[in-house]
Amino acid sequence: MSKSKTKEVDLFVIGGGINGCGIARDAVGRGLSVTLAEMNDIGGATSSSSTKLFHGGLRYLEYFEFRLVRESLIEREVLLRMMPHISWPMRFVLPLSSEMRFENSTPTSRLLNFLMPWAKGKRPAWLIRLGLFLYDNLGGRKILPGTSNISLSKDLAGNALKKSFKKAFEYSDCWIEDNKLVALNALDAKNRGAKILTRTKVIEAKRVEGFWKIILENQITREVEEHHAKVLINAAGPWVADVINSKLHLNSKDNIRLVRGSHIVVPKLYDHDKCYFFQGTDGRIIFSIPYEYDFTLIGTTDNDHDDIKTKPTCSDAERDYLVNFASQYFAKEISPKDVVWSYSGVRPLYDDGTENAVAATRDYVLKLEHSAGIAPLLNIFGGKITTYRKLAEAAILEIAKFFPDLKGSWTANSSLPGGDFPVQDVAKLIKKLQSDFNFLTEIRAKRLFRAYGLNAWELLKGASKLEDLGEQFGEFLTQREVEYLRKNEFAMEADDIIWRRTKLGLKMSAHDKKRLSEYLKIS
Ligand SMILES: Cc1cc2nc3c(=O)[nH]c(=O)nc-3n(C[C@H](O)[C@H](O)[C@H](O)COP(=O)(O)OP(=O)(O)OC[C@H]3O[C@@H](n4cnc5c(N)ncnc54)[C@H](O)[C@@H]3O)c2cc1C
């Protein structure tokens, strides 16, 4: 162990996923001094492995999760305005089929089985339409268009599907570049004065004389530091219980349920920009989403994941499940051989005692532990990407009593770095970027604007030809972009850049990936 240094702050956050970074940003903006420690890459765990939707969660209506759905529906547009570069509206086509059934433990299916036993668990079209009516109206839409009925023999979306699907509903939700969301929250927190430590693990924390004493270990240098904080927030996602038990040496009545979800990526299956919402005969649903221009993303699964020490990966059984599920709908069936990439994450769900992983609540639960004279601890259980900002506000509300001078909530009308422009200006700004840097192809301008928004101009500053951006790591990635990500978005290793801040790994050759790794090691 090398020698320790002592640092003291109001708030120390364990975990640099979306919930930890969202809390750090909100807190520092209200005047607290904040340090956050993330043991790997920022947003490198669950928050990079989601389906990447800001959504109300249509499916959760069947579980009567009205609070969560309403909050998420309202948040979609708040978040879209905050970050119109990395988030955008999408239309979802839900083909109707008389064979699709409820998951039989949902409150809705139990009610329907009681009222309409002859339906034998089938999910009737009128009920889906009712759900979509609620979906359109629970959350006060202003930007996103509402639900419409479509004929699959007339609409472009029908072309990719089997001819047996005749009708569909079409509704709105939003896409979000999940890892960028985390990196930009962390960057904004840092710009406002928070200390963001990546590749830094909390190895121990204990209460000492009304403060928290936190021991950190740098995962690269193995250097150890001691920090002090008035309040500790445990936002370790799937590791929340590991932190409570093995880092804080405490017991908790509350538990986390680890539910793995996997996605597969296949070459583009259709030529339009809509997504599909497919219902299965097992009561589950999956999405099929246009992805990274040339691909289609399909997911997800719901499987209990026994141990957080086991890295989540998409098993062959999960891959085959997704391939078979999607092939029930697509005219041209897909096969496991079509899968070019897959990823997997573990949902840190609050354990509400349900039998089935699909049914476990997706809502968040905050548990504050404190009494006179002992330093407060706030444990965060659950929480969707979509609700991260509201979760952060709720977390700050829990700890507000310890900081009498705390400023009021502020994030709803803020912008993330690069995102301070109106939602409707995206196309105009992409054109402007391409005309200001006329060596950019349309697709390159679009990709850079979607990744950096107004900061794309800073990234490209002074360049009048592609060569001015330095070394090229394959078709799309330049040295200038790599350096920008290192300086601003906490990137250190090749995977941070090619699989998280961007998905250029899907297009780069093995040779270019190796060159990038070597460049990062020596420069
Ligand atoms: C398959 C799947 C699909 C999903 N799809 C969606 C979706 O479309 N929309 C949506 O809204 N939500 C979605 N979610 C949910 C959402 O992704 C998660 O709820 C959210 O990302 C959880 O964020 P988090 O910050 O709590 O956890 P994480 O992102 O896992 O962050 C916790 C962090 O804590 C760090 N950590 C742990 N222990 C320590 C320690 N001792 N010291 C330092 N750091 C530590 C970890 O390295 C990790 O980075 C999905 C989840 C999954 C798995």
The ligand as a MOL file (V3000), in Angstrom:
LIG
                    3D

  0  0  0     0  0            999 V3000
M  V30 BEGIN CTAB
M  V30 COUNTS 53 58 0 0 0
M  V30 BEGIN ATOM
M  V30 1 C -30.7960 -5.4500 -20.5170 0
M  V30 2 C -31.2190 -4.1640 -19.9030 0
M  V30 3 C -32.0170 -3.2870 -20.6300 0
M  V30 4 C -32.4050 -2.0730 -20.0560 0
M  V30 5 N -33.0950 -1.1950 -20.8190 0
M  V30 6 C -33.4540 0.0010 -20.3070 0
M  V30 7 C -34.0860 0.9560 -21.1260 0
M  V30 8 O -34.2540 0.7760 -22.3250 0
M  V30 9 N -34.4770 2.1180 -20.5460 0
M  V30 10 C -34.2670 2.3810 -19.2320 0
M  V30 11 O -34.6970 3.4370 -18.7750 0
M  V30 12 N -33.6110 1.5070 -18.4300 0
M  V30 13 C -33.1890 0.3320 -18.9500 0
M  V30 14 N -32.5090 -0.5680 -18.1810 0
M  V30 15 C -32.2550 -0.2600 -16.7790 0
M  V30 16 C -31.0090 0.5990 -16.6130 0
M  V30 17 O -30.0150 0.2740 -17.5500 0
M  V30 18 C -30.4300 0.4260 -15.2220 0
M  V30 19 O -31.4280 0.4270 -14.2730 0
M  V30 20 C -29.4130 1.5180 -14.9010 0
M  V30 21 O -28.4370 1.5800 -15.9160 0
M  V30 22 C -28.7740 1.2660 -13.5580 0
M  V30 23 O -27.7960 2.2580 -13.3570 0
M  V30 24 P -26.9140 2.2590 -12.0300 0
M  V30 25 O -26.1510 3.5090 -12.0270 0
M  V30 26 O -27.7960 1.9930 -10.8560 0
M  V30 27 O -26.0010 0.9630 -12.1690 0
M  V30 28 P -24.6470 0.7500 -13.0180 0
M  V30 29 O -24.7190 1.3870 -14.3400 0
M  V30 30 O -24.3430 -0.7060 -12.9920 0
M  V30 31 O -23.5800 1.5560 -12.1730 0
M  V30 32 C -23.0930 1.1120 -10.9280 0
M  V30 33 C -21.6040 1.3570 -10.9450 0
M  V30 34 O -21.0680 1.1550 -9.6430 0
M  V30 35 C -19.7240 0.7500 -9.8160 0
M  V30 36 N -19.2560 0.1490 -8.5670 0
M  V30 37 C -19.7260 -0.9570 -7.9640 0
M  V30 38 N -19.0300 -1.2050 -6.8320 0
M  V30 39 C -18.0950 -0.2220 -6.7090 0
M  V30 40 C -17.0670 0.0630 -5.7650 0
M  V30 41 N -16.8390 -0.7280 -4.7140 0
M  V30 42 N -16.2870 1.1670 -5.9720 0
M  V30 43 C -16.4720 1.9750 -7.0430 0
M  V30 44 N -17.4170 1.7200 -7.9720 0
M  V30 45 C -18.2300 0.6460 -7.8090 0
M  V30 46 C -19.8080 -0.2330 -10.9800 0
M  V30 47 O -18.5570 -0.4280 -11.6170 0
M  V30 48 C -20.8540 0.4160 -11.8650 0
M  V30 49 O -20.2830 1.1390 -12.9580 0
M  V30 50 C -32.0510 -1.7730 -18.7310 0
M  V30 51 C -31.2320 -2.6460 -18.0090 0
M  V30 52 C -30.7960 -3.8180 -18.6040 0
M  V30 53 C -29.8700 -4.7200 -17.8670 0
M  V30 END ATOM
M  V30 BEGIN BOND
M  V30 1 1 1 2
M  V30 2 1 2 3
M  V30 3 2 2 52
M  V30 4 2 3 4
M  V30 5 1 4 5
M  V30 6 1 4 50
M  V30 7 2 5 6
M  V30 8 1 6 7
M  V30 9 1 6 13
M  V30 10 2 7 8
M  V30 11 1 7 9
M  V30 12 1 9 10
M  V30 13 2 10 11
M  V30 14 1 10 12
M  V30 15 2 12 13
M  V30 16 1 13 14
M  V30 17 1 14 15
M  V30 18 1 14 50
M  V30 19 1 15 16
M  V30 20 1 16 17
M  V30 21 1 16 18
M  V30 22 1 18 19
M  V30 23 1 18 20
M  V30 24 1 20 21
M  V30 25 1 20 22
M  V30 26 1 22 23
M  V30 27 1 23 24
M  V30 28 2 24 25
M  V30 29 1 24 26
M  V30 30 1 24 27
M  V30 31 1 27 28
M  V30 32 2 28 29
M  V30 33 1 28 30
M  V30 34 1 28 31
M  V30 35 1 31 32
M  V30 36 1 32 33
M  V30 37 1 33 34
M  V30 38 1 33 48
M  V30 39 1 34 35
M  V30 40 1 35 36
M  V30 41 1 35 46
M  V30 42 1 36 37
M  V30 43 1 36 45
M  V30 44 2 37 38
M  V30 45 1 38 39
M  V30 46 1 39 40
M  V30 47 2 39 45
M  V30 48 1 40 41
M  V30 49 2 40 42
M  V30 50 1 42 43
M  V30 51 2 43 44
M  V30 52 1 44 45
M  V30 53 1 46 47
M  V30 54 1 46 48
M  V30 55 1 48 49
M  V30 56 2 50 51
M  V30 57 1 51 52
M  V30 58 1 52 53
M  V30 END BOND
M  V30 END CTAB
M  END
